[in-house]
Amino acid sequence: MPFTHAAFRAAWVEGRDLTSPDILSVLATSVGLEGALVAAATEYKAALVAQTEEAVRRGAFGAPTFFVGEEMFVGNDRLDFVEQALRAG
């Protein structure tokens, strides 16, 4: 909760950019958290956004969606087909 309060204060009172890993690190450290770890988490978020955009570009419309090469499989009930495609490829 202290981090949340610090982040809201930084964004809404001080006008700081919470997308900056450096700012997140400083905020986290100021409330006793591992600043470097919190900042590193932003890399995972960026990767998630990029992968989601790629999936949508390739035609994904539900979850879970798996691609094996160019072939798309949607839904848990297709996992056997994913396995077959992986073994064949």
Secondary structure, 3 states (H helix, E strand, C coil): CHHHHHHHHHHHHCCCCCCCHHHHHHHHHHCCCCHHHHHHHHHHHHHHHHHHHHHHHCCCCCCCEEEECCEEEECHHHHHHHHHHHHHC
